Amino acid sequence: MIKIKWFKGQWLHITFSKTLLYLVMLALVAFTALPLVYVVVTAFKPLDELFVYPPRFYVKHPTTQNFSDLVVSLGSSTVPFTRYIFNSILVTIATVVLTVIVCSLAAYALVKFKPKGGKLLFDLILIALMFSPHVTKIPSYLIINKLNLVNTYGALVLPSIAVAYNCFLMRQFIQQYPDELIEAARIDGAGEFRIFIQMVMPALAPAWSTLVVFSFVSSWNDYFSPLIYITSQAMKTLPLALKTIGSGIARAGAMNAASLLTAAPTIIIFTIMQGHVMETMTYSGIKG
C-alpha cells in the first residue's frame, strides 16, 4: 500500500487492487468513447483521407470543407440550411418545455390529489408503456389531420408532450415527496401552484432534468414524425433534411459532417446533465 498526502492534508491510500480497477475502468471508458471520437475525427477528414485503404482512425490534414459541402447540399434559394436548424431547435425546445410541465403536473395531480379514477388513469399509463411509439402513429395522424395541424409545428410538438414513460418517471419521484411538507405549506396559506413551483419542482430536479435529456434526444433525432406530418420543404427538421443529401463519393464528407452535427447537441446535453440522470436511474424504482 502506498500513502500519498492529498487535498487538505488527507491521505490517499493506493493499493494494487484499486490501481488495477481504475486502469480497467479507464480502458473501458476509452473503448466506449472510440465511436464518438471517430465521428468527430471523420467529420474533419478530406475526401482523400476518407477513402484511403487501409482506413486510418486519425486525420492528417483536418478541414472544414465537409461542413461547407453540407450547407451547399441542403441549402437552396428558397429554403436555406439555417431554416432546417431553426425548425429543429424550435420544435425541440417547445417539446422539452411542454413535456416537463405537462408530465410533472399530471404526476403531481395523480399522486397528491388522488382524484377519482386516478388508479385507472395510472393503469392506462402502464398499458401505454407496452406499445411501441410507432404503433400509435396512425391514430395520431388521424387526430392531427382532423385538427388541421398537418404541416405545422403543432403536429411535431403535440403528440410528443404527454409521453407515458415521462409521466411514470415523475410519479415515481413525486410519491417520495413528503405529504407533510405540502400540508404545512397549505396551512401557511400557500396556493397549490406556488407549492408546486417553489417546493415540489426544485426537489424533483433530478427527475425533470432526466426528462429534459430524454425529450431533447427523442425530439432532436426524430425523423419519422416529420416524415409523416410535414409536406413542405420549409417545414422540414434537420434529421429529415439530412436524409435528402444522398449517397456517393462526392457527398461522403457532407454525410460525415451531418453525423457530427446531429450527434453533438445530444452529447452536450447529456454531458451537462449526466449527474442528474444517474441519480434518477438510482432512485426512480424505490417506490412503486
N, C-alpha and C positions, 0 to 999 in steps of 0.2 A: 504494500500500500504506500502511495506517495501523498504527502500532505503539502498543499500549496496555500499560502495566505491569500485570501480572496477579498472581495469588496467589504469595506467597513470592518476589517480585522477578522472576518470569518475564515475558517479553514475549509478548504475544498479537499475532500478525500477521493483520491483517484485509485481505483482498483483495476486489475486486469479484466475482470468480467464487465465492469462498466465501460471501460475503453472499447472492448470488443463489441458491446451492444451499440454504442454510439457510432462506431465505424460501420456496422451493418446497417443501421438506420440511415446514415448519411448516404451509403451506397444505394439503398432502396429509393431514397428521395431523389438522388441524381438520376437513377434509372427511370423513375416515374416522370421526371421533368424533361427527359430527352425528346419526346414528341413535340412538346411546346417549344423547346429550343430549336428544333428542326423547322417548325413552322415559321419562326421568326427569321432564322438564317436563310431559308429558301425564298422568302419574300424579297430579299435583297440580292438574290443571285442574278447575274446577267444571263441571257439565253445560252451563251456558250458553256456556262458552268451548269446550267440546268440539265443539259443532255450529255454531259461528259460521262464516259464509262471507263472504269467503274465509278459509281456515284460517290461524291465527296460530301461529308457531313458539314464541313465548314465552307465559308465563302472567301475567295481570294480577293476579288475586286467588287466590294459592295456597290450597289447602285439603287437609285430611287426610280429608275425608268419604268419598273413594273407598275408602280402606282400611277405614273403618268399614262401608261397604256390602259390601266383600269378606268381612269377618268374618261379617256377618249373612247373606250369601248362602250361605256354606259351612257355617256353624255350625248346630247343632240341639241339642235337649235330650239326644239320645242320643250324638251324635258332635260334640264341639266342634271349632272350627277348629284349635286347638293340637294336636289329635291328628294331623292330616294333616302338620303341620310336624314333629312328633316322629317320625312314621313315615319321612319323607324323610331327616331327619338321621340316624336310627339306621341305615337301610339304606345311606345314602351313606358314613358313617364305616366301617361294617363292610366294605363292598365295597372301599373305598380301602385300608384296613389289610391285609386279606387278600390283595388283588391285589399289593400291594408285596411282601409276604412270600413268597407262592407263586411269583410270576413271577421274583423275584430268586433264590430258592433253586433253582428249576428251571433257570434260565440258568446259574447257578454250577456246578451238578452236570453239566450238559451240556458246559460248556467246560473246566472244570478237572479233572473226574474221568474224562471221556471213556469213559462206560460202553458196553458192547456194545449195538449198536442205536441209539447216540446220533445217528448221522448220519440214520438212518431217522426218528427222532423229530423231528429238526430239519426234515427234508423234509416231514413231515406238518404241521409248524407253518407252513411256507411255503405248502403247499397250502391250509391253512385260511385264509390271508390272502386267497385269491382268492374266497372265498364271502362274500356279504352276511350280516350277523348275522341278518337276518330269515329266511334260508333254514333256519337251524338251530333255529328256534323250535318247529317241530312235534316233532322228536326230543327237544328239551329238555323240552317239555311232557310227553311220554310218560314220560320218566325222572322228572321231578318228581312226576308222578301216581303212578308205581309206588312212589316213596319216601314217598308220603302227605304231601307237603310243600305241596300246593296250599293257598292262602290262609294261608301262613305267611311270616315274614320270610326263612326259608331259601330259599324259591322265588325271592325277589328278589335274594338275595345270591349263592348258589352258582353259577348259570350265568354270572355276571359276574366270577368270580375269575380263572380261567386263560384270559386273552384272548391270542390268538395274536400280535397286534401287540406287546403288552406284553412277552411272552417274547422276541420277536425283538429288541426295543429293548434289553432288558437284556443279551442275549447279545452284541450289538454292542459294548457298553461293557466287559463283563467280559472279552472277548477281548483288550482293550488293557491289562488289568491284568497286571503282570509276574509270571510264574510263580516267578521267583527270590525275590520277597518272601514268597510263600506257603511255599516250601520252607525259607526261613530261619526263618520262624515255627514251622514243624513241627519243625525241628531244635532250636529253643529250648524245645520241649515244649508249644506252644500247641495246643489242640484245634481241630478243624475248625469247630465252631460259633463259638468265640471268634475265630478268624481271620476268619470271615465277618462277624461283628457289629462287631468293633473295627478291622478293617483294610479289608476289601473295601467294606462299605456306606458308610463315610464317604468313600471315594474315588469312589464312584458316586453321590454326592449329586445332581449334575445329572440323571442318568438317572432315579432313583426320584422325584425332585421332579417331573419331567415326567410320570411315571406317576401321581402324586398328582393333578396337574391334569387329565390325560385321564380318569382314572377318576372323579374328582369330577364333571366336566362331564357325562360319559356317564350316570352313575348319577342325579345330581340332576335331569337333564332327561328321564330315561327315562319315557315314557308308555306304550309298547307292552307292556313286561313286566308291570307291574301290571294292565294291561287283560286279559291272558290268564291270569295266575296268581292274581289276587285276586278273591274273590267277595263279601266282606262290606264294608260301608261303613267300618267302623272300621279296616280294614287298608289302606285306600287311601292312596297317597302324594300329595304336593301337586300334581304335574303332572296326575295323573288326576282329582283332586278339582276342579281348576280347570276342567276340561272340562265340568263339570256346572253351571257358572254360568249358561250360556245366553247368548242374544243379546238385542238390543233396546236401546232408548234408555235404559231405566231401569238396565240393567246395564253400560252402556258405561264408566262410571267405574270400576266394580269390575274390569272386564277390563283396563283400563289399569294399575290398581294391581297386579293379578295378574302382568302382564307384567314390571313392575319387580321385584316380589318374586321372580319366577323367575330373572330375569337377574342380579340383584345379587350373589348368592353366587358365581356363576361368574366374574363380572368381578373381584370382590375376590380370589379365589383366584389367578386368572391374573396380576393386577397384583402380588401379593406374590411370585410365583414366576416371573415372566416372564424374569428373568435366567438362571435355570437352564434354562428351556425353550429360549431362544435358543442357549445353549451346547450343549444336547443336539442340536438340529437341525443345528448346525455340525459336530459331531464324530461323530455316530452312524453316518455312512456311510464312515468312514475305512477300516475293515477289514470285509470281507465274510465 
